[in-house]
């Protein structure tokens, strides 16, 4: 799994990845910060609707880095098991909604749940 460079400061984490760049572009369209955009989506004020053809395949590392960033923003601990399960559910939802994989990695069934081997 590749890791995007990140830097933790007192109250924010900076992540340089395609997922983050895409979130910044979307937030700009609504004249919002990324944090406010995610908050509005979580509160149901904005609805996420998939548009076929506007999708790109990201790496599992890009998605993992997003979940790590989101955990840091919301003060939620993300351990290795939780991260693997979040990746699994993100892939499943993306396949269910769009019919295409979010990333190319394959999961293996392990004792404690789905895993993307390193």
Beta strands, then each sheet from edge to edge (+ up, - down):
strand 1: 6-8
strand 2: 13-15
strand 3: 108-110
strand 4: 113-115
sheet 1: 1+ 2-
sheet 2: 3+ 4-
end
